[in-house]
Amino acid sequence: MTADKSITEEVKWRHDLLAEIGGEAANHGVESATLRDWRIYGGQQGIWVDKQRTASLTNDGNGLAMSLLHKGTIYPDDFDETGVIYHYPVTNRPHLRDVGEIEAVKNCHRLRVPVFVITMSEVNPSKRNVYFGYVTMSDDRAKVFIVEFGKDQESLESKETEKPFELKVIEPREKYEAMKRPDQAAFRISVIRRYGAQCAVCDMAVIELLDAAHLVSKAEDGTDDSRNGLPLCVLHHRAFDKSLFSIRPDTGSVVTRVNGPSRSDLGITRDGISHLRSRPLQAALDHCWENWLRE
């Protein structure tokens, strides 16, 4: 049996398990005992790896992560029905055990093997909610993974690049007036995956201090498409919202006001956004720049 064949069989086996527990990308109210019996879930540990079964499938012997437990109490804004920003484990166990689990999740990313994300049921403490998806990013500096929920990776990777870009999306007025932002976690996840887990204009890479900023603001009905966003640390998000700097749409350079604080004053260490793995859509940059020039 070849390694590729084994990976193919492993992926199929995980899809078969998904069918047994409900078959959807999100399955609610699954008995925790059932998950343990099927070896989807290993108890209270954060990352569950069935090394006995999967170690031989990877070159490093760390195996493939089967599930990630998200307790939702420490980083509640990192999770919603579309995906999760999952922090690397930091425990009191031997260091190599944490490293091995991290590598097992990375192996799922490299080999395109799906994982289960387990959360506690708010209705019944004995049951679990089970999400199914793919690791779409790992970042050693920010020490996070992104897992996006869906039954096939191709649809996750193409879900934004293939759909038409709408600069503005009109939402119900009562939703805006109440300042309800149920899509904020999804927007943050997609922005960090698109651009990376670092502020676009400085070196801040602490994930807890990174926001997803809209180029066309929500007050202007700006879309929650990641192509209308940039990752900014909390300081530079506020400076951006206060129009203390903007991004030139032709060059991508960071520009400040002539009579305002300089880039140095603002703690901006990047000349522009060319270092990002992707660029925002041109229409969003153009609109943002025009607004800035009018103010």
N, C-alpha and C positions, 0 to 999 in steps of 0.2 A: 504494500500500500504506500503510495507516494505521500509526501507531506501535503501537497496541494489537495490531493484527494481527501486526506484526513481533515483539512480545514473545511473543505466543501461539506463533508459529512457533519462536522461540528456545527456549522451554520444551519444546516437542515435540521439537526437535532434540536437546536435552540428554537427554531421556528415551530417545530412540532410541540415543544413544551409550551410555547406561547399559545398555540391552538388549544391545548388542554386546559389552560387557565382562563380562557375567554377569547383569545384570538385578536384582541385589539391592541393598539399602541398604549392604551391606558385601561387597566383592569382593576376594578375596585372591589374590596371586600373579600380578598382571597385568604383562606386560612393559613396562618403562619406554619402550622404543622405540615400542611400539604407542600409548602415551598421547601421545607427542610427535607421532607421525604423524597422529593424530586431533585434534591441537591441544587436547587436554584439559590438557596439562601442558607447562610451558615450561622445564624444567630445574631448577636449584637455587634459583631465586628464590622467595620466600615466596608472593607472590600473583601469579598468572598472569592477565593480561588480554589478550585478543585484540582490541586496539583497532581494528585494521583492519576487523574484521567487526562489532563491536558498538558502536563510538562513535556511530554514527548512531541507535542505539536509545535513547539517553539525552539528556536536555536539556542536561546539563553537558559532554557530549563525552568523559567519562571512561570510557564503556563499561561493560561488565558483567564482573565477575570470573568466570573460568571455574573456577579451582581454587586451593586454598590448601594449601601444603606444610607439613605438621606433622612436624618432625624428632623430636619426642618426647624430646629430651635436656635441654632447659632447663626445661620445665614439664611433667614427666611426669604429674602429678596432674590436669592439666586435660583429659585425654582418656580416653574409653573407647568401648565399642561403641554408646553412645547419642548421643554428641555430643562437642564440643570447645569449650573456652574458648580463643579464638584471639587472640593479642596483636597489636596494631597493629604494623606493621613500623617499625623504627628502624634506618636504615642510613647508610652514608657516601655514598650517592648524593645527587644534588640533591634538596632538600627537597620540591619540587613533585612529584617522581616518587612518593615515598612517599604524599603527600597524594592524588594521583590514584588510586593503587591502593586506598587506604582508601575513597575515594568510590565506586570501582567495586564494592566489596563492599557498601557502603551502598545502592547502586543495586539490587543483587540483593535486599536486604531490602525496599526500598520497592516494587519491582515484582514481588516474589514469584517470583523466578527462582532455580531450584536451582543449587547449586554442588557441585563435587567436592572432597573433602579427601583428599590424598595422604599416605601414610605409608610409611616404609621397611619392606620385608619383613625379618623377623628370620631367615627361612629361607634366602632367596636375595637377595644384595645387588643383583642386576640386576633384581629385580622389585619391584613396589610393591603396597601394599594401597590400595584405592580405595573411599572412602565417599561416599555421595550424600545430600544433605540441603538444608536451608534455613537461611538466616541468620534467627534469631528474635530477636536483640537486638544493638544496638550501643550502646556507652557511651563517649563521648569523654573523660569524666573518668578512668575506669579504663583507658581505651585498650584495650578488648577487644570482640570479637564473640563471640556464641554461635552455633554452627552445630549444629543437631540433626539426626540422621540419620533418614531416612525418605523414602519415595517420593512422599508428598504432604503439603503443609503443613497442610491442614485437620486431619489426624489428629494431627499434632504439637501443634497449638494446643489441641486438645480432649482430649488423652490423659489429663489429670488431672482437669479440671473435670467430665468426664462420668462418670468411674468412681466407684463408691461409696468413701467415705473409711473406711478401717479404722485405728483409732487404734493398735492393736497388731497385730503380725504375728509369729507364733511361728516362729522359725527353728530348724534343727537345732542341738542343744546343742553338738555338737562344733565347729560353725562359730563359735558365740559364744565357747566356751572358748579356741579358737585365735586369737581376735580378728581373724579374717579379715573384711575389709570390701571385697569386690569391687564393691559398689554405691556406694561413697563418692563416686567421681567423678561418677556419674550424679546422685546426690543434690545435690552441690554445684552442678552445672550447672543443674539444675531450680530450685534455691532462688535462685540469682542471677538467672536469667531471670524468676522470679515476682516478686521483690522489688526487684531492682536491684543494681548492683555497688557497694554502700556498706554499711558497718556500720549495723545498725538503730538503734544507740544513740549513735553518735558520727559524726564526719565522715570517718573513714578510708575511702579509696576506692582503696587500693593493692591490686590484685587478689591479689598473692602473699600478702597478710596477711589475706585474708578467708576465713573458714571457713563451713561450713554447720552450724548448731547444731540439734540435735533438741530440741523442746519436751518430748515424751515420749521419754525417753532409750532408747538401744539396750539398756541394762541392763534396762529394763522392757519390752523387745520393741517399742519404738516403731517405727512405720513409716518407710520412706524416701520417703514421699510428701512433696512440697515443702510441702504445707499443714500439715505437722508440723514445719516448720523456720523458721529466721530466719538471715539473713546477719549474722555477728558477726566483728569483727576478732579476732585471736588473743588479745589481752588480755581483751576482754569475753566471748569464748567461755569462757575459763578462769574469769572472775569469775561467769559465769552457771552453769557447772557446779559451782562452789563455793557456789552459792545466796547470793551476795552481793547479788543483785538479781533481780527478777522482773518480769513484765508483768501488770498488772491486766487480767483478761479483759473487764470491763465497759467500761472507759474506754481501754484500751490504753496507760495511763501506766506509766512506769518507776518501780518502787518499791524502796527499799533497806531494810535492817534498821534498826530503831530504835537498837540499840546497836552497829551495825556501821558500816563506811565509808559516807560519803555519796556521792551521785552525783558531786559535785565530786572527792571523794577518788579515785573510780574512773575519773575522766576521761570520765564520761558527759555528753554535751553535748545530748542530746535528752530532752525531757520524756516522750515517748511514741513510738509507732510509727505515728502517723497520717500521717506523711510518706511512708511506703512505698506503692508502687503497688498492693499487695494486702495483705490481712490473712491471718494463719494461720486455720485452721478453728477455730471457737469451742470445739469439744470438746477440741482440743489445748491451747488457752490455759487452759481451765477445769481440765484435769487437771494441767497444770504449776503453776498457782496453788495448787491444793489441796495438792499435794506440798510446795510452798514454805511454806505456812502450817503444815503439820504438823511441819516441821523445827525 
